[in-house]
Amino acid sequence: MGKHLITSALPYINGVKHLGNLVGSLLPADVYARFLRTQGEETLFICATDEHGTPAELAAREEGLPVSEYCAGMHERQRSIYDSFGISFDHFGRSSSPQNAGLARHVYETLDANGFIAERTTGQVYSRADGRFLADRYVVGTCPRCGDRGARGDQCEHCGAVLDPVDLIEPRSSLSGSSDLEIRPTKHLYLRADALANDVDTWINRQEGWPKLTRSIAHKWLDEGLRERCITRDLDWGIPVPREGYEGKVFYVWFDAPIEYIGATQEWADLNPEGRDWRSWWYNADDVTYTQFMAKDNVPFHTIFWPAAMLGTREPWTLATQIKSFHWLTYYGDKFSTSAGRGVFLDDALDILEPDYWRYFLLAQAPETNDASFTWELLATVVNKDLVGIFGNFIRRTLTLADRHFGGQVPPCGEPTQAERDLGVDVREALRRYRVSLLRLEYRQAVSELRHLWSLGNHYLDTCAPWALVDTDRDAAGRVLHKAINLAYLFAVVASPVIPFASKTTITALGMTGRGSEPSWDEAADLNAVPSGHTFRVPELIFRRITQSDIDNWKERFEGTIV
């Protein structure tokens, strides 16, 4: 059997992330990792905080902390939130780790030795008041396209225009506020992506299974022609450039951040050096299938620039087999923004609802083919219909009926009738479609198939009506409830990648924990895994309805985040 390596885009260190970040990379990666583990596949799920670059320095400055201290604290805060959401990383590392620094230096030195690094002298904004060159984000001013007065030197958040600091009208330093700026010459290093264009093109054309969004973005960049790309910056915080004359310069964050996927794996291996080998996942690892998850704005870095760097080393590094990319989740049609504080952020989300509500809803509305808009009304509709009305309702009424009429024990199964035979056929087909959707990374379709599978249980109960059979044919009522209890177990087992907490609650109530391994989907699908005479308990309400009052309260609470 091969091995499955999974990475999700590194969340940036400057604050708690929002629902769009969760559904755009972290959550779908987690569902896939959890699913593969249930299928018995050797799986490694790696992520880390992206800690270098000007936003980290700015965020630390706003908090009045040294940047290293700020990053350490925010890493722990983010890690705790992801744990609360059930994101099952095998390791959640840091791009500021010594492992990443060593790997980034190796990649750079190998590229340089192979002739793929160029030195260029360019003009860069220098602030006399600050006595330093200013990175793009340290220059603010008026956007020449839309007139917004808060545009940064790399991008205007208001209209999305990609900018250069010299484009700004009335530019000033974000450090001191001084407009006493000038353009001075400075040396920087560039990756010769133009010289690696054919290598990248050949590699991309071998990837047959990429989604349309990923492929279209990659080809757009190739068709426009690759150019040299700067890989150094005049900053204090980052990985120092190991080259004479480059003291006081660090690698640009886009260069070292993707390398941290490898660095984090080395961090994971170093925690148990006797039992783990990071190279078996990343270097000359022909048995590894590597799947990446990210939002569409990260696609150019993962399909063009990082592969170009790794191909330029002429070493056998593992490159992506599949890149699952997503459009954006918006908040009532407006873009989520960490910097603008717009949208629902993950700590606030956990404050009002348990994680499975969010996990299910976000996957059901995953922005796979276009941008998707979050609204509280839509959240309520999905939760009340699917989690409360289908899954929760089936679990609750099945176990309540069996507890009331059979004393908290699973009734005898009896001889199956045509109803049970038809149920078995329908269940196996629904499970097949659900499994295929997860393998194809089609999340909205997977949730739809899971919902259909759950609905088979309610249909079976409604058709057979065991509550009406108890007084007239107790054996038949027992047979129906036996199958229904086993359906409850199946539903919880196969839903565990999507709603792991509710699944665990259900499996625990059924007394089916402690079996020593991941429950087998195929065993559960036979609808006999929970034996006759087995004891269970009726769980507390697994999901609660979202009321109009909830919607009104939440809309008022979060209204201030819309700008």
C-alpha positions in Angstrom: 0.0 0.0 0.0 1.1 3.6 -0.7 1.2 6.4 1.7 -0.9 9.6 1.7 0.7 13.0 2.5 -1.8 15.8 3.2 -1.0 19.5 3.7 -3.3 22.4 4.1 -2.2 26.0 3.4 -0.3 27.5 6.3 -2.5 29.9 8.3 -0.8 33.2 8.7 0.3 34.1 12.2 -1.4 37.6 12.4 -4.4 36.7 14.4 -7.2 34.2 14.7 -8.5 33.0 11.3 -12.1 33.1 10.0 -14.6 30.6 8.6 -13.3 31.2 5.1 -9.8 30.1 6.1 -11.3 27.0 7.8 -13.4 25.8 4.8 -10.8 26.9 2.2 -8.0 24.5 3.4 -8.0 23.2 7.0 -11.4 21.5 7.2 -11.4 19.7 3.9 -7.9 18.5 4.5 -8.9 17.2 7.9 -12.0 15.4 6.5 -9.8 13.7 3.8 -7.2 12.7 6.4 -9.8 11.3 8.7 -11.5 9.4 5.8 -8.3 7.8 4.7 -7.5 6.7 8.2 -10.9 5.0 8.4 -10.0 3.1 5.2 -6.8 1.8 6.7 -4.4 4.1 4.7 -1.1 5.3 6.1 -1.7 9.0 6.3 0.3 12.0 7.4 -1.5 15.3 7.8 0.9 18.3 8.2 0.4 22.0 8.7 2.1 24.9 10.4 1.8 28.6 11.2 3.3 30.9 8.5 5.3 33.3 10.7 7.6 35.4 8.6 7.0 38.6 6.6 5.9 42.1 7.3 2.4 41.3 8.6 3.9 39.4 11.5 6.1 42.4 12.4 3.2 44.8 12.1 0.9 42.6 14.3 3.6 42.2 16.9 4.2 46.0 16.9 0.5 46.6 17.4 0.6 44.3 20.4 3.7 45.9 21.8 5.6 42.5 21.8 8.8 41.3 20.3 7.9 39.5 17.1 9.2 36.1 18.3 7.2 36.3 21.4 4.1 37.4 19.5 4.4 34.5 17.1 5.0 31.9 19.8 1.8 33.0 21.6 -0.3 33.2 18.5 0.9 29.8 17.4 -0.4 28.3 20.6 -3.7 30.2 20.3 -4.3 29.0 16.8 -3.3 25.4 17.6 -5.8 25.4 20.5 -8.6 26.6 18.3 -7.9 24.0 15.6 -7.8 21.3 18.2 -11.3 22.5 19.4 -12.6 22.2 15.8 -11.3 18.7 15.6 -8.6 19.4 13.0 -6.5 16.2 13.3 -3.0 17.3 12.4 -0.3 14.7 12.9 1.9 17.8 13.5 1.2 21.5 13.5 4.6 23.2 13.2 6.1 26.7 12.8 7.8 28.2 9.8 10.2 29.9 12.2 11.6 26.5 13.2 15.3 25.6 12.9 14.3 22.8 10.6 12.7 25.1 8.1 15.6 27.5 8.3 18.0 24.7 7.4 15.9 23.4 4.6 15.3 26.9 3.1 19.1 27.5 3.1 19.7 24.2 1.4 17.1 24.9 -1.3 18.6 28.3 -1.9 22.2 27.1 -2.0 21.3 24.3 -4.4 19.4 26.6 -6.7 22.3 29.0 -6.6 24.8 26.2 -7.5 22.5 25.2 -10.4 22.4 28.7 -11.8 18.8 29.5 -11.0 19.5 32.5 -8.7 20.2 35.9 -10.1 21.3 39.1 -8.3 19.7 42.3 -9.3 19.9 45.9 -8.1 16.5 47.6 -7.9 15.0 50.8 -6.5 13.2 50.4 -3.2 11.4 52.8 -0.9 13.7 54.2 1.8 12.4 56.1 4.8 14.7 58.7 6.2 12.7 59.0 9.4 12.9 55.3 10.0 16.4 54.9 8.7 15.6 51.8 6.8 14.2 50.3 3.5 10.5 49.7 3.7 9.0 46.4 2.6 5.9 46.7 0.5 3.5 46.5 3.4 5.3 49.2 5.4 4.3 51.7 2.7 0.7 53.0 2.7 -1.1 55.6 0.7 -3.9 56.3 -1.7 -4.8 53.6 -4.3 -4.3 55.0 -7.8 -7.2 52.8 -9.1 -10.0 53.3 -6.6 -8.8 56.2 -4.4 -8.9 54.3 -1.1 -6.6 56.1 1.3 -5.5 52.9 3.2 -3.9 51.0 0.3 -0.7 49.1 1.0 2.4 49.0 -1.1 1.6 45.4 -2.3 -2.2 45.5 -2.6 -5.3 47.6 -2.1 -7.7 45.7 0.1 -10.6 47.8 -1.0 -10.5 47.0 -4.7 -8.0 44.2 -4.8 -5.5 45.9 -7.2 -2.0 44.4 -7.0 0.3 47.4 -6.5 3.9 48.5 -6.2 4.9 51.0 -3.5 5.8 53.5 -6.2 2.2 53.3 -7.5 0.7 54.8 -4.4 -0.4 58.5 -4.2 1.0 60.4 -1.3 2.9 57.3 0.1 4.0 57.3 3.8 5.7 54.9 6.2 3.3 52.8 8.3 6.0 52.7 11.0 6.5 56.4 11.6 3.8 58.0 9.4 6.5 60.0 7.7 6.2 60.9 4.0 9.9 61.7 3.8 10.5 58.8 1.4 12.9 58.3 -1.5 13.8 55.5 -3.9 17.3 54.1 -3.2 19.1 51.3 -5.0 19.4 47.9 -3.1 20.5 44.4 -4.0 18.2 41.4 -4.0 18.1 37.8 -5.1 15.7 36.4 -7.7 14.6 32.9 -8.5 14.9 32.5 -12.3 11.4 31.2 -12.7 11.6 32.1 -16.4 14.5 29.6 -16.9 12.4 26.9 -15.1 9.1 27.5 -17.1 9.5 24.4 -19.3 10.1 22.2 -16.2 7.0 23.6 -14.5 4.9 23.3 -17.7 5.9 19.7 -18.1 5.1 18.9 -14.5 1.7 20.6 -14.6 0.7 18.8 -17.8 1.4 15.4 -16.1 -1.2 16.2 -13.4 -4.4 14.8 -15.0 -6.7 14.9 -11.9 -6.4 18.5 -10.9 -9.7 20.4 -10.5 -10.6 23.0 -13.1 -10.0 25.9 -10.8 -6.4 24.8 -10.0 -5.5 24.0 -13.6 -7.0 27.2 -15.0 -5.0 29.4 -12.5 -1.8 27.5 -13.2 -2.1 27.8 -17.0 -3.0 31.5 -16.8 0.4 32.2 -15.1 2.2 30.0 -17.6 0.5 31.5 -20.6 1.4 35.0 -19.4 5.0 34.0 -19.2 7.1 33.4 -16.0 9.5 36.1 -14.9 12.2 36.2 -12.3 10.8 36.5 -8.8 12.4 38.2 -5.9 13.2 35.9 -2.9 14.7 38.4 -0.4 13.5 41.3 1.7 15.0 44.0 3.8 13.6 42.9 7.1 14.8 41.8 10.5 12.3 38.9 11.1 12.9 35.9 8.9 15.5 33.4 7.8 18.8 35.2 7.2 20.2 35.0 3.7 23.4 33.0 3.7 25.3 35.2 1.2 28.1 37.8 1.6 26.7 41.3 1.3 23.2 40.3 2.3 23.5 40.9 6.0 20.3 42.4 7.3 18.2 40.7 4.6 16.0 37.7 5.0 14.2 35.3 2.6 10.9 36.6 1.3 8.0 34.7 3.1 6.7 33.1 -0.1 10.0 31.4 -0.6 10.4 29.8 2.8 6.8 29.3 3.8 6.0 26.3 1.4 9.3 24.7 2.4 7.8 24.5 5.9 5.6 21.7 4.8 8.8 19.7 4.7 10.2 21.5 7.7 7.1 20.6 9.8 7.5 17.0 8.8 11.1 17.1 9.9 9.8 18.7 13.2 7.4 15.7 13.5 10.1 13.2 12.9 12.5 14.8 15.3 10.0 14.3 18.1 10.5 10.5 17.6 13.7 10.0 15.6 13.8 6.3 16.2 10.4 5.7 14.7 9.9 8.4 12.0 11.8 9.3 8.8 10.7 12.6 7.2 12.7 11.8 4.1 10.5 8.7 3.4 7.7 11.2 2.8 9.5 14.0 0.9 12.7 12.7 -0.7 12.8 10.0 -3.4 9.4 8.9 -2.1 7.8 7.2 -5.1 5.1 5.5 -2.9 3.7 8.8 -1.6 0.5 10.4 -2.9 0.6 14.1 -2.0 -2.6 16.1 -1.7 -2.6 19.8 -1.0 -5.6 22.0 0.1 -5.8 25.7 -0.3 -7.9 28.7 -1.4 -7.5 30.1 -4.9 -5.3 32.9 -4.0 -2.6 30.4 -2.9 -2.7 28.4 -6.1 0.0 30.3 -8.0 2.5 29.7 -5.2 1.8 26.0 -5.1 1.5 25.3 -8.8 4.2 27.6 -10.2 6.7 29.2 -7.8 7.3 26.6 -5.2 7.4 23.7 -7.7 9.8 25.8 -9.8 12.1 26.2 -6.8 12.0 22.5 -6.0 12.4 21.4 -9.6 15.4 23.8 -9.9 17.2 21.9 -7.1 17.3 18.9 -9.5 16.7 16.7 -6.4 13.9 14.1 -6.1 11.5 16.1 -3.8 7.9 15.0 -3.5 5.6 17.3 -5.5 1.8 17.6 -5.4 -0.2 14.8 -6.9 -3.4 16.6 -6.3 -4.2 20.2 -5.5 -7.7 20.8 -4.3 -8.4 24.5 -4.4 -11.5 26.5 -3.3 -13.1 29.8 -4.2 -13.9 32.2 -1.3 -16.5 32.1 1.4 -18.1 35.5 1.8 -20.1 37.0 4.6 -23.4 38.2 3.1 -21.5 38.7 -0.2 -18.7 40.7 1.4 -15.1 39.4 1.6 -13.9 37.9 4.8 -10.8 39.8 6.0 -8.5 39.2 8.9 -6.9 42.6 8.6 -10.3 44.4 8.4 -11.9 42.2 11.1 -14.7 41.4 8.8 -16.7 38.1 9.1 -17.1 35.3 11.7 -13.8 34.4 13.3 -13.1 30.9 14.7 -13.0 31.8 18.4 -16.3 33.6 18.1 -17.7 30.7 16.1 -16.9 28.2 18.9 -18.4 30.6 21.4 -21.8 30.3 19.9 -22.0 26.8 18.4 -20.2 23.5 18.9 -17.7 22.6 16.1 -19.8 19.9 14.3 -22.4 22.5 13.4 -19.8 24.5 11.6 -18.0 21.5 10.1 -21.1 20.1 8.5 -22.5 23.5 7.3 -19.3 24.7 5.8 -18.7 21.4 3.9 -22.3 21.4 2.7 -21.7 24.9 1.3 -18.1 24.4 0.3 -17.1 27.0 -2.3 -15.8 24.5 -4.9 -17.2 25.9 -8.1 -17.7 29.5 -7.2 -17.7 31.8 -4.2 -20.3 30.9 -1.6 -22.0 33.4 0.7 -22.4 32.7 4.4 -25.7 33.9 6.0 -27.1 33.1 9.4 -30.4 32.2 7.8 -28.7 29.5 5.6 -26.9 28.1 8.5 -30.1 27.7 10.4 -31.8 26.0 7.5 -29.0 23.5 7.0 -28.6 22.7 10.7 -32.3 22.4 11.4 -33.1 20.3 8.3 -30.1 17.9 8.2 -28.4 17.7 11.6 -31.5 18.1 13.7 -34.3 16.8 11.5 -32.5 13.9 9.8 -29.4 12.7 11.7 -30.3 13.7 15.3 -34.0 12.9 14.9 -33.2 9.3 13.7 -30.7 8.6 16.5 -32.9 10.0 19.2 -36.2 8.3 18.2 -34.5 5.0 17.4 -32.8 4.7 20.8 -35.8 6.2 22.7 -38.1 3.6 21.2 -35.8 0.7 21.8 -35.1 1.8 25.4 -38.8 2.2 26.1 -39.9 -1.1 24.7 -36.9 -3.3 25.0 -35.3 -2.1 28.2 -32.1 -0.5 26.9 -31.0 -3.7 25.0 -30.7 -4.3 21.3 -33.7 -6.5 20.3 -33.2 -9.8 18.4 -32.7 -9.3 14.7 -35.1 -12.1 13.5 -35.4 -13.2 9.9 -35.0 -10.3 7.4 -38.0 -9.4 5.3 -38.0 -7.7 1.9 -37.9 -4.4 3.7 -34.5 -5.2 5.3 -33.2 -6.7 2.0 -34.1 -3.6 0.1 -32.6 -1.4 2.9 -29.3 -3.3 2.6 -29.1 -2.7 -1.1 -29.9 1.0 -0.7 -27.4 1.4 2.1 -24.5 -0.2 0.3 -25.2 1.9 -2.9 -25.4 5.1 -0.9 -22.3 4.3 1.0 -20.5 3.6 -2.3 -21.4 7.0 -3.7 -20.4 8.7 -0.4 -17.0 7.0 -0.5 -16.4 7.9 -4.1 -17.2 11.5 -3.5 -14.7 11.7 -0.6 -12.1 10.0 -2.8 -12.7 12.6 -5.5 -12.5 15.4 -2.9 -16.1 16.5 -3.9 -17.2 17.8 -0.6 -20.7 19.2 -1.4 -21.5 16.0 -3.2 -20.1 13.9 -0.3 -22.4 15.7 2.2 -25.3 15.3 -0.1 -24.6 11.5 -0.3 -24.2 11.4 3.5 -27.5 13.2 4.0 -29.2 10.7 1.6 -27.7 7.8 3.6 -29.2 9.2 6.8 -32.6 9.7 5.1 -32.7 6.0 4.4 -33.0 5.4 8.1 -35.9 7.8 8.7 -37.7 6.3 5.6 -37.2 2.8 6.9 -38.6 3.7 10.3 -41.5 5.6 8.9 -42.4 2.7 6.5 -42.1 -0.1 9.1 -43.5 2.0 12.1 -42.1 -0.2 14.9 -44.1 1.9 17.5 -47.3 0.5 15.9 -45.9 -3.1 15.8 -45.0 -3.3 19.5 -48.5 -4.3 20.6 -49.4 -6.5 17.6 -46.1 -8.1 16.5 -43.3 -7.6 19.0 -40.8 -9.7 17.1 -41.3 -7.6 14.0 -40.9 -4.4 16.1 -37.7 -5.8 17.5 -36.4 -6.7 14.0 -37.0 -3.2 12.8 -35.4 -1.6 15.9 -32.4 -4.0 15.6 -31.8 -2.7 12.1 -32.4 0.9 13.1 -29.9 0.7 15.9 -27.3 -0.7 13.5 -28.2 2.0 11.1 -27.5 4.5 13.9 -24.1 2.9 14.3 -23.4 3.0 10.6 -24.4 6.6 10.3 -22.1 7.6 13.1 -19.2 5.6 11.9 -19.2 6.9 8.3 -20.0 10.5 9.4 -16.9 10.6 11.6 -14.8 12.5 9.1 -17.4 15.2 8.8 -18.9 15.4 12.3 -16.4 13.6 14.6 -17.8 14.8 17.9 -21.4 13.9 17.3 -20.2 10.5 15.8 -18.2 9.8 19.0 -21.2 10.7 21.2 -23.4 8.4 19.2 -20.9 5.5 19.2 -20.3 5.9 22.9 -24.1 5.9 23.6 -24.3 2.7 21.6 -21.6 1.1 23.8 -19.4 0.5 20.8 -16.2 2.2 21.9 -13.0 0.5 23.0 -12.8 -1.9 20.0 -9.1 -1.2 19.5 -9.2 0.1 15.9 -11.1 2.4 13.5 -14.6 0.9 13.1 -14.9 -0.8 9.7 -17.3 0.9 7.3 -18.0 -2.4 5.5 -18.7 -4.3 8.8 -21.0 -1.5 9.9 -22.8 -1.6 6.5 -23.9 -5.2 7.1 -26.2 -3.8 9.8 -25.3 -6.5 12.3 -22.3 -5.0 14.1 -24.3 -4.1 17.2 -25.4 -7.5 18.4 -28.7 -8.6 20.0 -28.7 -8.2 23.7 -26.1 -5.4 23.6 -26.8 -2.6 26.0 -27.0 1.1 25.1 -28.2 4.4 26.5 -30.2 7.2 25.0 -27.9 10.2 24.5 -28.7 13.8 25.3 -29.9 15.9 22.4 -27.1 15.7 19.9 -28.0 18.8 17.9 -30.4 21.6 18.8 -32.5 23.7 16.5 -31.3 27.2 15.6 -34.2 29.6 16.3 -35.1 32.9 14.8 -34.1 34.5 18.1 -30.6 33.0 17.7 -30.4 34.4 14.1 -31.4 37.9 15.3 -29.0 37.9 18.2 -26.1 36.7 16.0 -26.8 39.1 13.2 -26.8 42.0 15.7 -23.6 40.7 17.4 -21.6 40.4 14.2 -23.1 43.4 12.4 -20.1 45.5 13.4 -17.7 43.3 11.5 -19.2 44.3 8.1 -17.5 47.3 6.6 
